[in-house]
Amino acid sequence: MDRITVEGLRAGYLYREAPRNATDSGWHLFSGDESQEYVDNPHNLAIYNVNPIANCDPEITPFLDKAIGTAWAREEFGRFIKDLICPIE
């Protein structure tokens, strides 16, 4: 998430899991170019309200009501396509 919130990159990969509490949307957002080593470092990840991120990257807004268990990847032309291999299935 730091690649988006700290470094200012657009969201390139998003997936939704079941929320953990009443304030959790269940969404996980990544720039899409993070290595496994990068995401394994807890200092690179944080919990954020999804609304400010959507304000910075409004292209994610239409996906925020998508079902739990879905994932979306930004393709080469900048459009999001459904990822059929969701990491939480």
VMD Tcl script that builds the backbone (N, CA, C; Angstrom):
set m [mol new atoms 267]
animate dup $m
set s [atomselect $m all]
$s set {name element resname resid chain x y z} {
  {N N MET 1 A 0.815 -1.188 0.000}
  {CA C MET 1 A 0.000 0.000 0.000}
  {C C MET 1 A 0.861 1.255 0.000}
  {N N ASP 2 A 2.052 1.202 0.558}
  {CA C ASP 2 A 2.925 2.381 0.557}
  {C C ASP 2 A 3.275 2.837 -0.852}
  {N N ARG 3 A 3.310 1.926 -1.800}
  {CA C ARG 3 A 3.609 2.324 -3.179}
  {C C ARG 3 A 2.526 3.279 -3.668}
  {N N ILE 4 A 1.312 3.147 -3.155}
  {CA C ILE 4 A 0.210 4.030 -3.544}
  {C C ILE 4 A 0.186 5.278 -2.658}
  {N N THR 5 A 0.134 5.087 -1.342}
  {CA C THR 5 A -0.070 6.214 -0.436}
  {C C THR 5 A 1.183 7.052 -0.214}
  {N N VAL 6 A 2.337 6.445 -0.218}
  {CA C VAL 6 A 3.576 7.188 0.036}
  {C C VAL 6 A 4.240 7.614 -1.271}
  {N N GLU 7 A 4.334 6.683 -2.217}
  {CA C GLU 7 A 5.051 6.963 -3.460}
  {C C GLU 7 A 4.156 7.558 -4.552}
  {N N GLY 8 A 2.840 7.555 -4.342}
  {CA C GLY 8 A 1.926 8.214 -5.264}
  {C C GLY 8 A 1.575 7.448 -6.528}
  {N N LEU 9 A 1.822 6.137 -6.559}
  {CA C LEU 9 A 1.445 5.348 -7.730}
  {C C LEU 9 A -0.056 5.062 -7.719}
  {N N ARG 10 A -0.620 4.802 -8.887}
  {CA C ARG 10 A -2.028 4.420 -8.972}
  {C C ARG 10 A -2.188 2.967 -8.524}
  {N N ALA 11 A -3.385 2.655 -8.057}
  {CA C ALA 11 A -3.697 1.265 -7.723}
  {C C ALA 11 A -3.656 0.452 -9.009}
  {N N GLY 12 A -2.961 -0.664 -8.968}
  {CA C GLY 12 A -2.862 -1.526 -10.136}
  {C C GLY 12 A -3.444 -2.904 -9.897}
  {N N TYR 13 A -3.677 -3.230 -8.620}
  {CA C TYR 13 A -4.251 -4.530 -8.289}
  {C C TYR 13 A -5.061 -4.365 -7.010}
  {N N LEU 14 A -6.307 -4.821 -7.026}
  {CA C LEU 14 A -7.132 -4.755 -5.841}
  {C C LEU 14 A -7.884 -6.058 -5.668}
  {N N TYR 15 A -8.006 -6.473 -4.431}
  {CA C TYR 15 A -8.843 -7.641 -4.147}
  {C C TYR 15 A -9.579 -7.410 -2.840}
  {N N ARG 16 A -10.710 -8.093 -2.722}
  {CA C ARG 16 A -11.561 -7.898 -1.551}
  {C C ARG 16 A -11.761 -9.206 -0.815}
  {N N GLU 17 A -11.502 -9.146 0.482}
  {CA C GLU 17 A -11.781 -10.288 1.343}
  {C C GLU 17 A -12.861 -9.873 2.341}
  {N N ALA 18 A -13.321 -10.807 3.127}
  {CA C ALA 18 A -14.351 -10.493 4.116}
  {C C ALA 18 A -13.807 -9.464 5.109}
  {N N PRO 19 A -14.577 -8.426 5.409}
  {CA C PRO 19 A -14.134 -7.430 6.389}
  {C C PRO 19 A -13.898 -8.069 7.753}
  {N N ARG 20 A -12.924 -7.544 8.469}
  {CA C ARG 20 A -12.578 -8.071 9.795}
  {C C ARG 20 A -13.363 -7.413 10.912}
  {N N ASN 21 A -13.929 -6.228 10.617}
  {CA C ASN 21 A -14.722 -5.516 11.619}
  {C C ASN 21 A -15.646 -4.533 10.892}
  {N N ALA 22 A -16.418 -3.762 11.657}
  {CA C ALA 22 A -17.429 -2.880 11.077}
  {C C ALA 22 A -16.840 -1.736 10.258}
  {N N THR 23 A -15.600 -1.375 10.490}
  {CA C THR 23 A -15.002 -0.260 9.748}
  {C C THR 23 A -14.101 -0.725 8.604}
  {N N ASP 24 A -13.949 -2.020 8.438}
  {CA C ASP 24 A -13.082 -2.596 7.402}
  {C C ASP 24 A -13.896 -2.842 6.132}
  {N N SER 25 A -13.426 -2.329 5.004}
  {CA C SER 25 A -14.109 -2.571 3.723}
  {C C SER 25 A -13.737 -3.930 3.133}
  {N N GLY 26 A -12.619 -4.483 3.593}
  {CA C GLY 26 A -12.134 -5.747 3.056}
  {C C GLY 26 A -11.211 -5.588 1.861}
  {N N TRP 27 A -11.050 -4.360 1.374}
  {CA C TRP 27 A -10.229 -4.130 0.191}
  {C C TRP 27 A -8.747 -4.088 0.511}
  {N N HIS 28 A -7.960 -4.696 -0.381}
  {CA C HIS 28 A -6.494 -4.646 -0.342}
  {C C HIS 28 A -6.067 -4.050 -1.674}
  {N N LEU 29 A -5.284 -2.988 -1.618}
  {CA C LEU 29 A -4.871 -2.292 -2.832}
  {C C LEU 29 A -3.358 -2.300 -2.943}
  {N N PHE 30 A -2.890 -2.553 -4.141}
  {CA C PHE 30 A -1.454 -2.584 -4.424}
  {C C PHE 30 A -1.197 -1.855 -5.731}
  {N N SER 31 A 0.015 -1.400 -5.914}
  {CA C SER 31 A 0.355 -0.780 -7.197}
  {C C SER 31 A 0.422 -1.849 -8.282}
  {N N GLY 32 A 0.736 -3.068 -7.892}
  {CA C GLY 32 A 0.799 -4.178 -8.839}
  {C C GLY 32 A 2.202 -4.584 -9.213}
  {N N ASP 33 A 3.192 -3.802 -8.773}
  {CA C ASP 33 A 4.571 -4.170 -9.104}
  {C C ASP 33 A 5.392 -4.533 -7.862}
  {N N GLU 34 A 4.716 -4.733 -6.728}
  {CA C GLU 34 A 5.422 -5.094 -5.503}
  {C C GLU 34 A 5.949 -6.526 -5.589}
  {N N SER 35 A 7.145 -6.718 -5.094}
  {CA C SER 35 A 7.704 -8.067 -5.014}
  {C C SER 35 A 7.150 -8.754 -3.758}
  {N N GLN 36 A 7.288 -10.049 -3.702}
  {CA C GLN 36 A 6.856 -10.780 -2.504}
  {C C GLN 36 A 7.650 -10.299 -1.293}
  {N N GLU 37 A 8.916 -10.037 -1.474}
  {CA C GLU 37 A 9.751 -9.521 -0.385}
  {C C GLU 37 A 9.198 -8.189 0.139}
  {N N TYR 38 A 8.767 -7.343 -0.767}
  {CA C TYR 38 A 8.210 -6.044 -0.385}
  {C C TYR 38 A 6.951 -6.218 0.464}
  {N N VAL 39 A 6.009 -7.057 0.022}
  {CA C VAL 39 A 4.761 -7.217 0.777}
  {C C VAL 39 A 4.941 -8.035 2.044}
  {N N ASP 40 A 6.005 -8.803 2.134}
  {CA C ASP 40 A 6.284 -9.545 3.361}
  {C C ASP 40 A 6.811 -8.643 4.471}
  {N N ASN 41 A 7.224 -7.434 4.127}
  {CA C ASN 41 A 7.737 -6.485 5.121}
  {C C ASN 41 A 6.555 -5.675 5.656}
  {N N PRO 42 A 6.185 -5.877 6.923}
  {CA C PRO 42 A 5.021 -5.180 7.470}
  {C C PRO 42 A 5.169 -3.661 7.493}
  {N N HIS 43 A 6.370 -3.138 7.408}
  {CA C HIS 43 A 6.578 -1.692 7.382}
  {C C HIS 43 A 6.103 -1.073 6.063}
  {N N ASN 44 A 5.891 -1.896 5.047}
  {CA C ASN 44 A 5.424 -1.397 3.755}
  {C C ASN 44 A 3.906 -1.420 3.614}
  {N N LEU 45 A 3.225 -1.945 4.618}
  {CA C LEU 45 A 1.771 -2.087 4.556}
  {C C LEU 45 A 1.125 -1.310 5.693}
  {N N ALA 46 A -0.078 -0.842 5.474}
  {CA C ALA 46 A -0.818 -0.113 6.503}
  {C C ALA 46 A -2.303 -0.205 6.211}
  {N N ILE 47 A -3.104 0.124 7.200}
  {CA C ILE 47 A -4.549 0.139 7.041}
  {C C ILE 47 A -4.971 1.592 6.819}
  {N N TYR 48 A -5.741 1.799 5.755}
  {CA C TYR 48 A -6.227 3.133 5.399}
  {C C TYR 48 A -7.713 3.076 5.113}
  {N N ASN 49 A -8.373 4.189 5.281}
  {CA C ASN 49 A -9.731 4.346 4.811}
  {C C ASN 49 A -9.651 4.388 3.285}
  {N N VAL 50 A -10.493 3.650 2.607}
  {CA C VAL 50 A -10.415 3.562 1.147}
  {C C VAL 50 A -10.874 4.851 0.459}
  {N N ASN 51 A -11.674 5.674 1.122}
  {CA C ASN 51 A -12.195 6.883 0.483}
  {C C ASN 51 A -11.113 7.877 0.070}
  {N N PRO 52 A -10.134 8.212 0.913}
  {CA C PRO 52 A -9.085 9.133 0.452}
  {C C PRO 52 A -8.264 8.566 -0.709}
  {N N ILE 53 A -8.099 7.256 -0.733}
  {CA C ILE 53 A -7.358 6.645 -1.836}
  {C C ILE 53 A -8.182 6.747 -3.114}
  {N N ALA 54 A -9.487 6.534 -3.005}
  {CA C ALA 54 A -10.361 6.683 -4.170}
  {C C ALA 54 A -10.396 8.130 -4.647}
  {N N ASN 55 A -10.260 9.082 -3.741}
  {CA C ASN 55 A -10.203 10.492 -4.149}
  {C C ASN 55 A -8.950 10.766 -4.977}
  {N N CYS 56 A -7.843 10.103 -4.630}
  {CA C CYS 56 A -6.599 10.274 -5.383}
  {C C CYS 56 A -6.603 9.462 -6.675}
  {N N ASP 57 A -7.300 8.339 -6.670}
  {CA C ASP 57 A -7.357 7.452 -7.835}
  {C C ASP 57 A -8.818 7.069 -8.079}
  {N N PRO 58 A -9.623 7.993 -8.622}
  {CA C PRO 58 A -11.063 7.743 -8.771}
  {C C PRO 58 A -11.416 6.575 -9.678}
  {N N GLU 59 A -10.464 6.054 -10.432}
  {CA C GLU 59 A -10.753 4.907 -11.300}
  {C C GLU 59 A -11.066 3.641 -10.515}
  {N N ILE 60 A -10.743 3.611 -9.217}
  {CA C ILE 60 A -11.069 2.433 -8.408}
  {C C ILE 60 A -12.498 2.486 -7.884}
  {N N THR 61 A -13.114 3.660 -7.890}
  {CA C THR 61 A -14.435 3.845 -7.283}
  {C C THR 61 A -15.490 2.863 -7.782}
  {N N PRO 62 A -15.615 2.594 -9.082}
  {CA C PRO 62 A -16.657 1.654 -9.531}
  {C C PRO 62 A -16.484 0.228 -9.002}
  {N N PHE 63 A -15.316 -0.092 -8.478}
  {CA C PHE 63 A -15.058 -1.456 -8.019}
  {C C PHE 63 A -15.313 -1.638 -6.529}
  {N N LEU 64 A -15.489 -0.549 -5.800}
  {CA C LEU 64 A -15.585 -0.626 -4.349}
  {C C LEU 64 A -16.827 -1.333 -3.838}
  {N N ASP 65 A -17.821 -1.534 -4.704}
  {CA C ASP 65 A -19.005 -2.286 -4.285}
  {C C ASP 65 A -18.999 -3.719 -4.830}
  {N N LYS 66 A -17.883 -4.132 -5.399}
  {CA C LYS 66 A -17.778 -5.502 -5.937}
  {C C LYS 66 A -17.745 -6.514 -4.796}
  {N N ALA 67 A -18.068 -7.723 -5.128}
  {CA C ALA 67 A -18.246 -8.788 -4.145}
  {C C ALA 67 A -16.944 -9.198 -3.462}
  {N N ILE 68 A -17.100 -9.676 -2.253}
  {CA C ILE 68 A -15.996 -10.294 -1.529}
  {C C ILE 68 A -15.520 -11.488 -2.351}
  {N N GLY 69 A -14.215 -11.646 -2.441}
  {CA C GLY 69 A -13.640 -12.749 -3.200}
  {C C GLY 69 A -13.305 -12.392 -4.633}
  {N N THR 70 A -13.463 -11.108 -4.999}
  {CA C THR 70 A -13.104 -10.698 -6.349}
  {C C THR 70 A -11.791 -9.921 -6.343}
  {N N ALA 71 A -11.144 -9.920 -7.486}
  {CA C ALA 71 A -9.877 -9.202 -7.653}
  {C C ALA 71 A -9.871 -8.553 -9.021}
  {N N TRP 72 A -9.178 -7.427 -9.117}
  {CA C TRP 72 A -9.137 -6.626 -10.338}
  {C C TRP 72 A -7.717 -6.171 -10.580}
  {N N ALA 73 A -7.287 -6.236 -11.821}
  {CA C ALA 73 A -5.930 -5.833 -12.196}
  {C C ALA 73 A -6.011 -4.798 -13.306}
  {N N ARG 74 A -5.174 -3.775 -13.205}
  {CA C ARG 74 A -5.131 -2.753 -14.253}
  {C C ARG 74 A -4.287 -3.308 -15.397}
  {N N GLU 75 A -4.871 -3.355 -16.584}
  {CA C GLU 75 A -4.156 -3.892 -17.736}
  {C C GLU 75 A -3.343 -2.800 -18.420}
  {N N GLU 76 A -2.648 -3.153 -19.468}
  {CA C GLU 76 A -1.672 -2.259 -20.093}
  {C C GLU 76 A -2.253 -0.943 -20.591}
  {N N PHE 77 A -3.552 -0.887 -20.870}
  {CA C PHE 77 A -4.175 0.344 -21.351}
  {C C PHE 77 A -4.819 1.141 -20.217}
  {N N GLY 78 A -4.624 0.682 -18.977}
  {CA C GLY 78 A -5.113 1.416 -17.816}
  {C C GLY 78 A -6.490 1.024 -17.325}
  {N N ARG 79 A -7.165 0.110 -18.020}
  {CA C ARG 79 A -8.486 -0.339 -17.590}
  {C C ARG 79 A -8.336 -1.502 -16.623}
  {N N PHE 80 A -9.286 -1.615 -15.708}
  {CA C PHE 80 A -9.287 -2.753 -14.789}
  {C C PHE 80 A -10.012 -3.926 -15.429}
  {N N ILE 81 A -9.442 -5.099 -15.282}
  {CA C ILE 81 A -10.079 -6.332 -15.727}
  {C C ILE 81 A -10.144 -7.284 -14.534}
  {N N LYS 82 A -11.136 -8.133 -14.556}
  {CA C LYS 82 A -11.295 -9.089 -13.459}
  {C C LYS 82 A -10.161 -10.091 -13.481}
  {N N ASP 83 A -9.563 -10.301 -12.325}
  {CA C ASP 83 A -8.504 -11.303 -12.176}
  {C C ASP 83 A -9.177 -12.600 -11.769}
  {N N LEU 84 A -9.070 -13.594 -12.596}
  {CA C LEU 84 A -9.758 -14.858 -12.322}
  {C C LEU 84 A -9.047 -15.711 -11.294}
  {N N ILE 85 A -7.833 -15.331 -10.934}
  {CA C ILE 85 A -7.085 -16.074 -9.908}
  {C C ILE 85 A -6.948 -15.169 -8.688}
  {N N CYS 86 A -8.032 -15.036 -7.947}
  {CA C CYS 86 A -8.046 -14.186 -6.770}
  {C C CYS 86 A -7.209 -14.839 -5.674}
  {N N PRO 87 A -6.372 -14.057 -4.983}
  {CA C PRO 87 A -5.478 -14.637 -3.972}
  {C C PRO 87 A -6.168 -15.184 -2.730}
  {N N ILE 88 A -7.452 -14.960 -2.574}
  {CA C ILE 88 A -8.109 -15.436 -1.354}
  {C C ILE 88 A -9.108 -16.565 -1.593}
  {N N GLU 89 A -9.184 -17.061 -2.807}
  {CA C GLU 89 A -10.128 -18.159 -3.083}
  {C C GLU 89 A -9.571 -19.469 -2.595}
}
mol reanalyze $m
mol bondsrecalc $m
mol representation Tube
mol addrep $m
